[in-house]
Amino acid sequence: MNIISKREIDKFIKKHRDTKATLETWYHEVNAKATIWKTSSDIKKRYSSVSFLEKNYVIFNIKGNKYRLVTKIAYNSGIVYIKWIGTHAEYDKKRFP
């Protein structure tokens, strides 16, 4: 998969240092050439706590669900768009998609 854009992850890590290891691991796993997601079940096999919304939005729990990483997946082209990262409390106030 190809992640767009790591800049959002780096910016979030600067504000929330406790996410560094988890987000960097997630980034490297997902961005690996061997990672290919064609369906939501492909993601669920690796990330059991992931949530799926309409329009291919995928929500990853970070640090035991303390934070949320909102992505949009273009399965056909293999692109993962970082849409938003924040605390679970902030996520509860937002509307996706």
PyRosetta script that sets phi, psi and omega in degrees:
from pyrosetta import init, pose_from_sequence

init()
pose = pose_from_sequence("MNIISKREIDKFIKKHRDTKATLETWYHEVNAKATIWKTSSDIKKRYSSVSFLEKNYVIFNIKGNKYRLVTKIAYNSGIVYIKWIGTHAEYDKKRFP")
pose.set_psi(1, 158.7)
pose.set_omega(1, 179.6)
pose.set_phi(2, -122.3)
pose.set_psi(2, 119.7)
pose.set_omega(2, -176.1)
pose.set_phi(3, -93.4)
pose.set_psi(3, 132.0)
pose.set_omega(3, 174.9)
pose.set_phi(4, -120.9)
pose.set_psi(4, 112.8)
pose.set_omega(4, 1.7)
pose.set_phi(5, -131.5)
pose.set_psi(5, 142.5)
pose.set_omega(5, -179.8)
pose.set_phi(6, -66.8)
pose.set_psi(6, -22.2)
pose.set_omega(6, 179.9)
pose.set_phi(7, -55.2)
pose.set_psi(7, -39.9)
pose.set_omega(7, 178.7)
pose.set_phi(8, -63.6)
pose.set_psi(8, -40.0)
pose.set_omega(8, 178.0)
pose.set_phi(9, -65.4)
pose.set_psi(9, -47.4)
pose.set_omega(9, 180.0)
pose.set_phi(10, -60.4)
pose.set_psi(10, -41.6)
pose.set_omega(10, 179.1)
pose.set_phi(11, -63.1)
pose.set_psi(11, -41.1)
pose.set_omega(11, -180.0)
pose.set_phi(12, -68.2)
pose.set_psi(12, -40.5)
pose.set_omega(12, 178.8)
pose.set_phi(13, -59.5)
pose.set_psi(13, -37.2)
pose.set_omega(13, 179.1)
pose.set_phi(14, -61.9)
pose.set_psi(14, -34.0)
pose.set_omega(14, 179.9)
pose.set_phi(15, -85.4)
pose.set_psi(15, -29.3)
pose.set_omega(15, -176.0)
pose.set_phi(16, -130.0)
pose.set_psi(16, 80.3)
pose.set_omega(16, -175.0)
pose.set_phi(17, -57.3)
pose.set_psi(17, -27.9)
pose.set_omega(17, -178.1)
pose.set_phi(18, -68.7)
pose.set_psi(18, -9.5)
pose.set_omega(18, 179.4)
pose.set_phi(19, -94.6)
pose.set_psi(19, -6.6)
pose.set_omega(19, -172.8)
pose.set_phi(20, -52.1)
pose.set_psi(20, -56.7)
pose.set_omega(20, -176.1)
pose.set_phi(21, -63.1)
pose.set_psi(21, -44.8)
pose.set_omega(21, -177.1)
pose.set_phi(22, -65.4)
pose.set_psi(22, -47.8)
pose.set_omega(22, -178.4)
pose.set_phi(23, -68.6)
pose.set_psi(23, -37.3)
pose.set_omega(23, 178.0)
pose.set_phi(24, -67.4)
pose.set_psi(24, -39.0)
pose.set_omega(24, 176.1)
pose.set_phi(25, -62.9)
pose.set_psi(25, -47.3)
pose.set_omega(25, 178.5)
pose.set_phi(26, -57.3)
pose.set_psi(26, -47.4)
pose.set_omega(26, -178.9)
pose.set_phi(27, -57.9)
pose.set_psi(27, -49.2)
pose.set_omega(27, -177.3)
pose.set_phi(28, -67.7)
pose.set_psi(28, -36.2)
pose.set_omega(28, 176.8)
pose.set_phi(29, -65.2)
pose.set_psi(29, -47.9)
pose.set_omega(29, -175.7)
pose.set_phi(30, -72.6)
pose.set_psi(30, -38.2)
pose.set_omega(30, -176.6)
pose.set_phi(31, -78.8)
pose.set_psi(31, -3.9)
pose.set_omega(31, -179.1)
pose.set_phi(32, -66.8)
pose.set_psi(32, 145.5)
pose.set_omega(32, 179.1)
pose.set_phi(33, -61.1)
pose.set_psi(33, -29.6)
pose.set_omega(33, -178.2)
pose.set_phi(34, -75.7)
pose.set_psi(34, -15.8)
pose.set_omega(34, -179.6)
pose.set_phi(35, -83.4)
pose.set_psi(35, 117.0)
pose.set_omega(35, 178.5)
pose.set_phi(36, -132.7)
pose.set_psi(36, 118.6)
pose.set_omega(36, 177.5)
pose.set_phi(37, -111.1)
pose.set_psi(37, 116.1)
pose.set_omega(37, 177.0)
pose.set_phi(38, -103.2)
pose.set_psi(38, -23.2)
pose.set_omega(38, 179.6)
pose.set_phi(39, -144.6)
pose.set_psi(39, 168.6)
pose.set_omega(39, 178.1)
pose.set_phi(40, -63.4)
pose.set_psi(40, -30.6)
pose.set_omega(40, 179.2)
pose.set_phi(41, -66.2)
pose.set_psi(41, -27.9)
pose.set_omega(41, 175.0)
pose.set_phi(42, -62.7)
pose.set_psi(42, -39.0)
pose.set_omega(42, 179.2)
pose.set_phi(43, -71.3)
pose.set_psi(43, -44.1)
pose.set_omega(43, -176.9)
pose.set_phi(44, -61.0)
pose.set_psi(44, -29.7)
pose.set_omega(44, 178.5)
pose.set_phi(45, -62.2)
pose.set_psi(45, -34.5)
pose.set_omega(45, -178.1)
pose.set_phi(46, -95.8)
pose.set_psi(46, -37.8)
pose.set_omega(46, -176.0)
pose.set_phi(47, -119.7)
pose.set_psi(47, 88.6)
pose.set_omega(47, -172.5)
pose.set_phi(48, -66.4)
pose.set_psi(48, -24.2)
pose.set_omega(48, -178.1)
pose.set_phi(49, -93.2)
pose.set_psi(49, 8.0)
pose.set_omega(49, -178.9)
pose.set_phi(50, -66.8)
pose.set_psi(50, 149.4)
pose.set_omega(50, 176.9)
pose.set_phi(51, -119.6)
pose.set_psi(51, 147.9)
pose.set_omega(51, -178.5)
pose.set_phi(52, -119.5)
pose.set_psi(52, 134.4)
pose.set_omega(52, 175.3)
pose.set_phi(53, -117.5)
pose.set_psi(53, 171.9)
pose.set_omega(53, 178.1)
pose.set_phi(54, -63.8)
pose.set_psi(54, 166.1)
pose.set_omega(54, 178.8)
pose.set_phi(55, 60.3)
pose.set_psi(55, 31.2)
pose.set_omega(55, 175.8)
pose.set_phi(56, 63.9)
pose.set_psi(56, 27.3)
pose.set_omega(56, 172.0)
pose.set_phi(57, -80.6)
pose.set_psi(57, 135.2)
pose.set_omega(57, -179.2)
pose.set_phi(58, -128.9)
pose.set_psi(58, 129.3)
pose.set_omega(58, -176.9)
pose.set_phi(59, -110.9)
pose.set_psi(59, 121.5)
pose.set_omega(59, 178.6)
pose.set_phi(60, -103.3)
pose.set_psi(60, 135.1)
pose.set_omega(60, 174.7)
pose.set_phi(61, -84.9)
pose.set_psi(61, 130.8)
pose.set_omega(61, -178.4)
pose.set_phi(62, -117.8)
pose.set_psi(62, 134.2)
pose.set_omega(62, 177.9)
pose.set_phi(63, 58.1)
pose.set_psi(63, 54.3)
pose.set_omega(63, 176.5)
pose.set_phi(64, 64.8)
pose.set_psi(64, 34.0)
pose.set_omega(64, 177.0)
pose.set_phi(65, 77.1)
pose.set_psi(65, 12.6)
pose.set_omega(65, 174.9)
pose.set_phi(66, -70.0)
pose.set_psi(66, -32.9)
pose.set_omega(66, -179.8)
pose.set_phi(67, -125.4)
pose.set_psi(67, 160.9)
pose.set_omega(67, 177.5)
pose.set_phi(68, -128.3)
pose.set_psi(68, 137.1)
pose.set_omega(68, 176.6)
pose.set_phi(69, -115.5)
pose.set_psi(69, 114.6)
pose.set_omega(69, -177.9)
pose.set_phi(70, -100.4)
pose.set_psi(70, 124.6)
pose.set_omega(70, 179.7)
pose.set_phi(71, -126.8)
pose.set_psi(71, 163.3)
pose.set_omega(71, 170.5)
pose.set_phi(72, -125.9)
pose.set_psi(72, 129.4)
pose.set_omega(72, -173.7)
pose.set_phi(73, -106.3)
pose.set_psi(73, 127.6)
pose.set_omega(73, 170.4)
pose.set_phi(74, -101.5)
pose.set_psi(74, 89.9)
pose.set_omega(74, -173.0)
pose.set_phi(75, -58.9)
pose.set_psi(75, -41.9)
pose.set_omega(75, -176.3)
pose.set_phi(76, -64.1)
pose.set_psi(76, -35.7)
pose.set_omega(76, -178.7)
pose.set_phi(77, -99.6)
pose.set_psi(77, -5.9)
pose.set_omega(77, 178.2)
pose.set_phi(78, 72.7)
pose.set_psi(78, 33.0)
pose.set_omega(78, -178.4)
pose.set_phi(79, -112.4)
pose.set_psi(79, 135.7)
pose.set_omega(79, 175.5)
pose.set_phi(80, -112.9)
pose.set_psi(80, 115.5)
pose.set_omega(80, 178.8)
pose.set_phi(81, -95.8)
pose.set_psi(81, 126.8)
pose.set_omega(81, 174.1)
pose.set_phi(82, -80.4)
pose.set_psi(82, 116.0)
pose.set_omega(82, -178.3)
pose.set_phi(83, -97.9)
pose.set_psi(83, -33.7)
pose.set_omega(83, -176.5)
pose.set_phi(84, -170.3)
pose.set_psi(84, 147.3)
pose.set_omega(84, 172.8)
pose.set_phi(85, -136.4)
pose.set_psi(85, 135.8)
pose.set_omega(85, 178.5)
pose.set_phi(86, -171.0)
pose.set_psi(86, -176.3)
pose.set_omega(86, 177.9)
pose.set_phi(87, -73.4)
pose.set_psi(87, 161.8)
pose.set_omega(87, 177.4)
pose.set_phi(88, -62.2)
pose.set_psi(88, -39.1)
pose.set_omega(88, 178.8)
pose.set_phi(89, -62.2)
pose.set_psi(89, -41.7)
pose.set_omega(89, 177.1)
pose.set_phi(90, -65.2)
pose.set_psi(90, -40.4)
pose.set_omega(90, 179.1)
pose.set_phi(91, -59.6)
pose.set_psi(91, -41.2)
pose.set_omega(91, -178.6)
pose.set_phi(92, -61.4)
pose.set_psi(92, -22.5)
pose.set_omega(92, -179.9)
pose.set_phi(93, -89.6)
pose.set_psi(93, -11.2)
pose.set_omega(93, -176.4)
pose.set_phi(94, -96.1)
pose.set_psi(94, 166.6)
pose.set_omega(94, 175.2)
pose.set_phi(95, -122.4)
pose.set_psi(95, 124.5)
pose.set_omega(95, 175.0)
pose.set_phi(96, -127.9)
pose.set_psi(96, 147.8)
pose.set_omega(96, -11.1)
pose.set_phi(97, -73.3)
pose.dump_pdb("model.pdb")
